[in-house]
Amino acid sequence: MIAHRCRWIATVRRLARDRRGVGALEFAIIAPVMLLLYLGGVQLMDAASAYRKVAISVRSLADLSTQNEQVTPAEVIAILNGARQVMTPYSTANSSMSIVAIDINATGNPSITWVCVKAEAASCGPSYAGLNVSTVPIPAALRVPNTTLLYSTLTLRYVPVAGGSIIGTIPMKDYLFMSPRRSPSVCLNTGTPSAPTCVGKSV
């Protein structure tokens, strides 16, 4: 019995002194943590890049639409399609973008004059289902009487690189207000250049 106990103690001491396999054990402990940190860093950088693309696209929408005195629905839709190209390589499936003309009346109250939206399909008109001027976050400083604002917005359904099938899509949204540059307002023209018919108001 004593001899058996001595052998057991000797075995434990020998194992305590044995350093073989320590590196493999440490690697097995550290590797999962390092892998998670690496994947997390890659995911964070990709998400930041996607949001930057969203911000650039929104600015492109506002910048291009405010340079015109009048635009046709086809021209606005072309601007919206161009913004989708800016989003490359990120997929814009199930995402939406819009350009909205908002008139501020003499008392500082806003109203939607026209809106063009590109979601599953593209459409332009005096209104859009689900869009109400009361939900548009117009800053008080921009509610200048008798002016027009162009409100550009984009919502991206971002799919994470790592774990996208588990996490699902993450909505990323940005918006921007700009004033027309060449005229008091921008006419959404459904007529001709020489005889324009402005959606939402008369010329």
N, C-alpha and C positions, 0 to 999 in steps of 0.2 A: 504493500500500500504506500509506504514511504517512498520506495523506489519509483513507483508510478507517478507520484506527486512531483518528485524531483525531475523526472523526465519531462513532465508537463511544464514545469517552471523553466527548465532549460530551453524547451521549445519556444516558449513565449519570449524569453530573453533574446533568443537567436532571431526570431521574427522582428523584434523591436530594433535590433541592430542592422537588419537587412534593409538596404536602400534600393534594391532592384524594383522597378515598376513604379517608383514614386512619381517620376515624370509623367508616365502614362495616366496615373491617377489624377494628378494635378490638371493635366490637359482635359481629362474627361469632366472635371468639375468646372473648369474655366471656359471650355469651348462653347457650351450652350449660351452662356452669358455674353461672350464676345460675338457670337452669331446674332443674338437678339439685338445687341447694340449696333452691329453693322447694318442689319436689315432696317432697324429703326431710323438710322441716319440716312439711308438711301430713301426710305419712304418720306421722311421729313423734307429732304431736298426736292423730291419729285412733287410733293404737295405744294411746296413754296413756288416751284417753277410753274405749276398749273395755275395757281392763283395770280401769279405775275402775268401770265398769258391772258387771264380773264380781264385784269386791269388794263392791259394794252389794247385788247379788243374793244372794250367799252370806250376807251379814249378815241380809238379809230372811228367807231360809230358816230360819236359826238362830233369829232373833228370834220369828218367828211360831210355829214348832214348839215352842219351850220355854214358851210361855204357856198350854199346855193340860195338864190332868191326864190326859185321854184324847182320842184322835182316831181317826177312822175312816180306812180307806185312801182313800176318796173325798175326805176333807178334806185329807189330806196331798198327794194328787195335785193338788188345787185350789191348794195353797200352791206346789207346783212349777210349775204353769202360770202362777201369778201372777208368779213370779220370771222367767219367760220374757218377760212383758210389761215388766218392769223393764229387760230387755236391749235393748228397742227404742231405736234403729233397727237394731241389729246382729242379723243372722240367727243363730238358734240351731239351724239345720239341722246335722245330724251332731254336735251337741253333747250333753253329758249332765250331769245334775245329780242329786243324791241327798241324802237325809236318813237318817242311820243312828243308831239307839239302841244305845249301848254300855254294858253293865253292868260295873262294877269289883267283883270279889268281895272277900272278907275278906282275901285275901293280896295284893291289888293287881293281879291278873291280869284283863285285859279279855276280854269276849266279846260278840259281836253278838247283840242281842235281836231287833231287827227292822230292816228296811231298805226304803225306798221310792225307786225310781229312775225318772227320766224321761229316756229316750233316744229311740230311734225309737218306742218304746211305753212306757207307764207300767205299773209293777208294784210290788206291796208283798208282803212276806212275811218269814219268819224268816231268809232268806239271799238272796244274789244271785250268779249265776255270775261268777266272776272277782274277787269281793270277799272278802278274807280279813282278819281282824282284825290279823294280823301285818304287813300292809302299811299299816295306818292309823298315821300319825305322831303317836301320843299322847304329849305331853310328860310327863316323869316327875312333874312337879309336879301334874299333873291325875289321876294314878293314885291317887286317894284311896279307900281301902277302903270297900266298901258304898255306892257312889254310882253315879249314872248320868250319862253325857255324851251329848249330841246332836251328832253330827258332820255338818256340812253342807259339801258340795263342789260345785263347778261347773267343768266343762272346756268352754271355748269354742273352736271351730275358726274362728279369726279369718282373714278374707280381706283382705289388704292392699289399700288403695285404688289404689295405684300398683304395677303389676307383679304383681297377684294371680295372673294366669294363668301367669306365669313362676315366681314364688316358691312358689305354692301356699298352703295353709293353714298357719297358725301356731297351735299349741295354747297357750291361756292358761288357767291353772288357779289356783284359790284355794280355801281351806278355812277352816273356823272351828269351834271347839269351844265349846259352851255347856252350862250345867247347867240342868235344869228349874227353873222359877221358883215354881210353885205346888204342887209335890208332889215326893217323892223321885225319881220316875220318870214317864215318859210312856207310857201304855198305848196300843198300836195295837189298837183295839177292833174286833173282827169280830162282836161280839154286839150287845147293846142298851145304852143308857146306864144303865139300872137293873140289868142283869145282864151286865156286860162280860166279854168273852172276850179276854184280852190275848195277842197273838201273842208267842211266845217264852218266856212264863212265865205262871204263875197269879197271880191277884190275891189 
